[in-house]
Amino acid sequence: MYTQQGGDAEELTRPLGEAEPAVLLNPPVLRRSHACGA
């Protein structure tokens, strides 16, 4: 239950302010986010 929703919530909360700046400094982060999102 928490595995699916937890991952979705974390991905939505992270990219909001942590993945955005991280992607700019770390391009590989974008690939990791896409792999997890897909």
PQR file of N, CA, C, O and H, with PARSE charges and radii, in Angstrom:
ATOM      1  N   MET A   1       0.842  -1.194   0.000 -0.4000 1.5000
ATOM      2  CA  MET A   1       0.000   0.000   0.000 -0.0000 2.0000
ATOM      3  C   MET A   1       0.890   1.261   0.000  0.5500 1.7000
ATOM      4  O   MET A   1       0.733   2.165  -0.821 -0.5500 1.4000
ATOM      5  N   TYR A   2       1.813   1.274   0.946 -0.4000 1.5000
ATOM      6  CA  TYR A   2       2.689   2.445   1.041 -0.0000 2.0000
ATOM      7  C   TYR A   2       3.764   2.417  -0.045  0.5500 1.7000
ATOM      8  O   TYR A   2       4.363   3.438  -0.383 -0.5500 1.4000
ATOM      9  H   TYR A   2       1.941   0.540   1.613  0.4000 1.0000
ATOM     10  N   THR A   3       3.986   1.220  -0.575 -0.4000 1.5000
ATOM     11  CA  THR A   3       5.048   1.086  -1.591 -0.0000 2.0000
ATOM     12  C   THR A   3       4.658   1.842  -2.860  0.5500 1.7000
ATOM     13  O   THR A   3       5.459   2.594  -3.415 -0.5500 1.4000
ATOM     14  H   THR A   3       3.499   0.391  -0.300  0.4000 1.0000
ATOM     15  N   GLN A   4       3.430   1.636  -3.309 -0.4000 1.5000
ATOM     16  CA  GLN A   4       3.015   2.299  -4.555 -0.0000 2.0000
ATOM     17  C   GLN A   4       2.692   3.777  -4.311  0.5500 1.7000
ATOM     18  O   GLN A   4       3.183   4.649  -5.028 -0.5500 1.4000
ATOM     19  H   GLN A   4       2.779   1.025  -2.858  0.4000 1.0000
ATOM     20  N   GLN A   5       1.874   4.052  -3.309 -0.4000 1.5000
ATOM     21  CA  GLN A   5       1.503   5.447  -3.054 -0.0000 2.0000
ATOM     22  C   GLN A   5       2.697   6.226  -2.511  0.5500 1.7000
ATOM     23  O   GLN A   5       2.898   7.389  -2.860 -0.5500 1.4000
ATOM     24  H   GLN A   5       1.475   3.344  -2.727  0.4000 1.0000
ATOM     25  N   GLY A   6       3.480   5.585  -1.664 -0.4000 1.5000
ATOM     26  CA  GLY A   6       4.649   6.267  -1.088 -0.0000 2.0000
ATOM     27  C   GLY A   6       5.590   6.715  -2.190  0.5500 1.7000
ATOM     28  O   GLY A   6       6.080   7.845  -2.170 -0.5500 1.4000
ATOM     29  H   GLY A   6       3.317   4.640  -1.381  0.4000 1.0000
ATOM     30  N   GLY A   7       5.848   5.834  -3.157 -0.4000 1.5000
ATOM     31  CA  GLY A   7       6.755   6.182  -4.253 -0.0000 2.0000
ATOM     32  C   GLY A   7       6.170   7.316  -5.085  0.5500 1.7000
ATOM     33  O   GLY A   7       6.897   8.212  -5.513 -0.5500 1.4000
ATOM     34  H   GLY A   7       5.450   4.917  -3.173  0.4000 1.0000
ATOM     35  N   ASP A   8       4.880   7.282  -5.314 -0.4000 1.5000
ATOM     36  CA  ASP A   8       4.254   8.325  -6.130 -0.0000 2.0000
ATOM     37  C   ASP A   8       4.300   9.669  -5.403  0.5500 1.7000
ATOM     38  O   ASP A   8       4.617  10.699  -5.998 -0.5500 1.4000
ATOM     39  H   ASP A   8       4.289   6.555  -4.966  0.4000 1.0000
ATOM     40  N   ALA A   9       3.987   9.642  -4.134 -0.4000 1.5000
ATOM     41  CA  ALA A   9       3.974  10.882  -3.338 -0.0000 2.0000
ATOM     42  C   ALA A   9       5.391  11.443  -3.228  0.5500 1.7000
ATOM     43  O   ALA A   9       5.598  12.653  -3.316 -0.5500 1.4000
ATOM     44  H   ALA A   9       3.729   8.806  -3.650  0.4000 1.0000
ATOM     45  N   GLU A  10       6.345  10.567  -3.040 -0.4000 1.5000
ATOM     46  CA  GLU A  10       7.736  11.041  -2.895 -0.0000 2.0000
ATOM     47  C   GLU A  10       8.220  11.670  -4.198  0.5500 1.7000
ATOM     48  O   GLU A  10       8.902  12.695  -4.186 -0.5500 1.4000
ATOM     49  H   GLU A  10       6.177   9.584  -2.969  0.4000 1.0000
ATOM     50  N   GLU A  11       7.863  11.052  -5.312 -0.4000 1.5000
ATOM     51  CA  GLU A  11       8.315  11.571  -6.614 -0.0000 2.0000
ATOM     52  C   GLU A  11       7.667  12.932  -6.893  0.5500 1.7000
ATOM     53  O   GLU A  11       8.273  13.799  -7.523 -0.5500 1.4000
ATOM     54  H   GLU A  11       7.310  10.219  -5.321  0.4000 1.0000
ATOM     55  N   LEU A  12       6.442  13.106  -6.422 -0.4000 1.5000
ATOM     56  CA  LEU A  12       5.745  14.373  -6.677 -0.0000 2.0000
ATOM     57  C   LEU A  12       6.276  15.465  -5.751  0.5500 1.7000
ATOM     58  O   LEU A  12       6.326  16.640  -6.115 -0.5500 1.4000
ATOM     59  H   LEU A  12       5.950  12.402  -5.910  0.4000 1.0000
ATOM     60  N   THR A  13       6.670  15.051  -4.548 -0.4000 1.5000
ATOM     61  CA  THR A  13       7.175  16.047  -3.584 -0.0000 2.0000
ATOM     62  C   THR A  13       8.635  16.363  -3.850  0.5500 1.7000
ATOM     63  O   THR A  13       9.088  17.480  -3.601 -0.5500 1.4000
ATOM     64  H   THR A  13       6.630  14.096  -4.253  0.4000 1.0000
ATOM     65  N   ARG A  14       9.358  15.407  -4.345 -0.4000 1.5000
ATOM     66  CA  ARG A  14      10.810  15.615  -4.569 -0.0000 2.0000
ATOM     67  C   ARG A  14      11.042  16.556  -5.760  0.5500 1.7000
ATOM     68  O   ARG A  14      11.710  17.579  -5.611 -0.5500 1.4000
ATOM     69  H   ARG A  14       8.991  14.500  -4.547  0.4000 1.0000
ATOM     70  N   PRO A  15      10.508  16.227  -6.919 -0.5600 1.5000
ATOM     71  CA  PRO A  15      10.722  17.058  -8.111  0.2800 2.0000
ATOM     72  C   PRO A  15      10.203  18.476  -7.912  0.5500 1.7000
ATOM     73  O   PRO A  15      10.589  19.393  -8.637 -0.5500 1.4000
ATOM     74  N   LEU A  16       9.338  18.650  -6.941 -0.4000 1.5000
ATOM     75  CA  LEU A  16       8.764  19.986  -6.704 -0.0000 2.0000
ATOM     76  C   LEU A  16       9.847  20.971  -6.265  0.5500 1.7000
ATOM     77  O   LEU A  16       9.788  22.154  -6.597 -0.5500 1.4000
ATOM     78  H   LEU A  16       9.025  17.905  -6.352  0.4000 1.0000
ATOM     79  N   GLY A  17      10.824  20.482  -5.527 -0.4000 1.5000
ATOM     80  CA  GLY A  17      11.856  21.414  -5.035 -0.0000 2.0000
ATOM     81  C   GLY A  17      13.212  20.749  -4.890  0.5500 1.7000
ATOM     82  O   GLY A  17      14.210  21.430  -4.653 -0.5500 1.4000
ATOM     83  H   GLY A  17      10.873  19.521  -5.257  0.4000 1.0000
ATOM     84  N   GLU A  18      13.265  19.439  -5.026 -0.4000 1.5000
ATOM     85  CA  GLU A  18      14.572  18.781  -4.863 -0.0000 2.0000
ATOM     86  C   GLU A  18      15.075  18.213  -6.180  0.5500 1.7000
ATOM     87  O   GLU A  18      16.273  18.252  -6.459 -0.5500 1.4000
ATOM     88  H   GLU A  18      12.454  18.887  -5.218  0.4000 1.0000
ATOM     89  N   ALA A  19      14.189  17.700  -6.968 -0.4000 1.5000
ATOM     90  CA  ALA A  19      14.596  17.103  -8.251 -0.0000 2.0000
ATOM     91  C   ALA A  19      14.859  18.227  -9.260  0.5500 1.7000
ATOM     92  O   ALA A  19      15.729  18.098 -10.120 -0.5500 1.4000
ATOM     93  H   ALA A  19      13.215  17.669  -6.741  0.4000 1.0000
ATOM     94  N   GLU A  20      14.122  19.303  -9.156 -0.4000 1.5000
ATOM     95  CA  GLU A  20      14.299  20.415 -10.121 -0.0000 2.0000
ATOM     96  C   GLU A  20      15.738  20.929 -10.097  0.5500 1.7000
ATOM     97  O   GLU A  20      16.417  20.874 -11.122 -0.5500 1.4000
ATOM     98  H   GLU A  20      13.415  19.407  -8.457  0.4000 1.0000
ATOM     99  N   PRO A  21      16.220  21.425  -8.963 -0.5600 1.5000
ATOM    100  CA  PRO A  21      17.600  21.923  -8.867  0.2800 2.0000
ATOM    101  C   PRO A  21      18.611  20.807  -9.072  0.5500 1.7000
ATOM    102  O   PRO A  21      19.692  21.032  -9.617 -0.5500 1.4000
ATOM    103  N   ALA A  22      18.266  19.623  -8.641 -0.4000 1.5000
ATOM    104  CA  ALA A  22      19.186  18.480  -8.767 -0.0000 2.0000
ATOM    105  C   ALA A  22      19.371  18.141 -10.249  0.5500 1.7000
ATOM    106  O   ALA A  22      20.484  17.847 -10.685 -0.5500 1.4000
ATOM    107  H   ALA A  22      17.388  19.440  -8.198  0.4000 1.0000
ATOM    108  N   VAL A  23      18.307  18.182 -11.003 -0.4000 1.5000
ATOM    109  CA  VAL A  23      18.389  17.852 -12.438 -0.0000 2.0000
ATOM    110  C   VAL A  23      19.297  18.854 -13.148  0.5500 1.7000
ATOM    111  O   VAL A  23      20.038  18.496 -14.063 -0.5500 1.4000
ATOM    112  H   VAL A  23      17.403  18.421 -10.649  0.4000 1.0000
ATOM    113  N   LEU A  24      19.231  20.089 -12.723 -0.4000 1.5000
ATOM    114  CA  LEU A  24      20.058  21.127 -13.364 -0.0000 2.0000
ATOM    115  C   LEU A  24      21.531  20.873 -13.067  0.5500 1.7000
ATOM    116  O   LEU A  24      22.395  21.128 -13.906 -0.5500 1.4000
ATOM    117  H   LEU A  24      18.629  20.380 -11.980  0.4000 1.0000
ATOM    118  N   LEU A  25      21.808  20.371 -11.869 -0.4000 1.5000
ATOM    119  CA  LEU A  25      23.205  20.109 -11.479 -0.0000 2.0000
ATOM    120  C   LEU A  25      23.587  18.674 -11.820  0.5500 1.7000
ATOM    121  O   LEU A  25      24.749  18.377 -12.099 -0.5500 1.4000
ATOM    122  H   LEU A  25      21.106  20.165 -11.187  0.4000 1.0000
ATOM    123  N   ASN A  26      22.595  17.792 -11.794 -0.4000 1.5000
ATOM    124  CA  ASN A  26      22.866  16.366 -12.079 -0.0000 2.0000
ATOM    125  C   ASN A  26      21.915  15.854 -13.149  0.5500 1.7000
ATOM    126  O   ASN A  26      20.797  15.448 -12.830 -0.5500 1.4000
ATOM    127  H   ASN A  26      21.651  18.033 -11.568  0.4000 1.0000
ATOM    128  N   PRO A  27      22.324  15.861 -14.390 -0.5600 1.5000
ATOM    129  CA  PRO A  27      21.474  15.380 -15.491  0.2800 2.0000
ATOM    130  C   PRO A  27      21.039  13.933 -15.299  0.5500 1.7000
ATOM    131  O   PRO A  27      19.930  13.578 -15.699 -0.5500 1.4000
ATOM    132  N   PRO A  28      21.868  13.091 -14.704 -0.5600 1.5000
ATOM    133  CA  PRO A  28      21.503  11.677 -14.505  0.2800 2.0000
ATOM    134  C   PRO A  28      20.260  11.549 -13.632  0.5500 1.7000
ATOM    135  O   PRO A  28      19.546  10.549 -13.706 -0.5500 1.4000
ATOM    136  N   VAL A  29      20.008  12.538 -12.823 -0.4000 1.5000
ATOM    137  CA  VAL A  29      18.826  12.483 -11.941 -0.0000 2.0000
ATOM    138  C   VAL A  29      17.558  12.411 -12.786  0.5500 1.7000
ATOM    139  O   VAL A  29      16.597  11.731 -12.429 -0.5500 1.4000
ATOM    140  H   VAL A  29      20.588  13.350 -12.762  0.4000 1.0000
ATOM    141  N   LEU A  30      17.571  13.117 -13.902 -0.4000 1.5000
ATOM    142  CA  LEU A  30      16.394  13.125 -14.776 -0.0000 2.0000
ATOM    143  C   LEU A  30      16.118  11.705 -15.266  0.5500 1.7000
ATOM    144  O   LEU A  30      14.967  11.270 -15.315 -0.5500 1.4000
ATOM    145  H   LEU A  30      18.353  13.669 -14.192  0.4000 1.0000
ATOM    146  N   ARG A  31      17.161  11.002 -15.622 -0.4000 1.5000
ATOM    147  CA  ARG A  31      16.988   9.630 -16.148 -0.0000 2.0000
ATOM    148  C   ARG A  31      16.452   8.742 -15.022  0.5500 1.7000
ATOM    149  O   ARG A  31      15.606   7.880 -15.259 -0.5500 1.4000
ATOM    150  H   ARG A  31      18.095  11.356 -15.582  0.4000 1.0000
ATOM    151  N   ARG A  32      16.924   8.944 -13.848 -0.4000 1.5000
ATOM    152  CA  ARG A  32      16.486   8.105 -12.725 -0.0000 2.0000
ATOM    153  C   ARG A  32      14.992   8.388 -12.445  0.5500 1.7000
ATOM    154  O   ARG A  32      14.216   7.466 -12.193 -0.5500 1.4000
ATOM    155  H   ARG A  32      17.612   9.644 -13.655  0.4000 1.0000
ATOM    156  N   SER A  33      14.622   9.628 -12.493 -0.4000 1.5000
ATOM    157  CA  SER A  33      13.224   9.991 -12.232 -0.0000 2.0000
ATOM    158  C   SER A  33      12.325   9.380 -13.310  0.5500 1.7000
ATOM    159  O   SER A  33      11.249   8.864 -13.008 -0.5500 1.4000
ATOM    160  H   SER A  33      15.253  10.376 -12.698  0.4000 1.0000
ATOM    161  N   HIS A  34      12.768   9.439 -14.552 -0.4000 1.5000
ATOM    162  CA  HIS A  34      11.971   8.892 -15.662 -0.0000 2.0000
ATOM    163  C   HIS A  34      11.817   7.381 -15.511  0.5500 1.7000
ATOM    164  O   HIS A  34      10.742   6.831 -15.752 -0.5500 1.4000
ATOM    165  H   HIS A  34      13.642   9.858 -14.797  0.4000 1.0000
ATOM    166  N   ALA A  35      12.881   6.726 -15.115 -0.4000 1.5000
ATOM    167  CA  ALA A  35      12.843   5.264 -14.968 -0.0000 2.0000
ATOM    168  C   ALA A  35      11.883   4.897 -13.840  0.5500 1.7000
ATOM    169  O   ALA A  35      11.151   3.912 -13.933 -0.5500 1.4000
ATOM    170  H   ALA A  35      13.754   7.172 -14.919  0.4000 1.0000
ATOM    171  N   CYS A  36      11.894   5.692 -12.782 -0.4000 1.5000
ATOM    172  CA  CYS A  36      11.019   5.383 -11.636 -0.0000 2.0000
ATOM    173  C   CYS A  36       9.564   5.720 -12.000  0.5500 1.7000
ATOM    174  O   CYS A  36       8.638   4.982 -11.663 -0.5500 1.4000
ATOM    175  H   CYS A  36      12.490   6.492 -12.707  0.4000 1.0000
ATOM    176  N   GLY A  37       9.391   6.838 -12.685 -0.4000 1.5000
ATOM    177  CA  GLY A  37       8.044   7.256 -13.071 -0.0000 2.0000
ATOM    178  C   GLY A  37       7.434   6.266 -14.054  0.5500 1.7000
ATOM    179  O   GLY A  37       6.249   5.944 -13.970 -0.5500 1.4000
ATOM    180  H   GLY A  37      10.143   7.437 -12.958  0.4000 1.0000
ATOM    181  N   ALA A  38       8.253   5.786 -14.985 -0.4000 1.5000
ATOM    182  CA  ALA A  38       7.745   4.848 -15.990 -0.0000 2.0000
ATOM    183  C   ALA A  38       7.501   3.529 -15.292  0.5500 1.7000
ATOM    184  O   ALA A  38       7.068   2.566 -15.926 -0.5500 1.4000
ATOM    185  H   ALA A  38       9.216   6.047 -15.053  0.4000 1.0000
TER
END
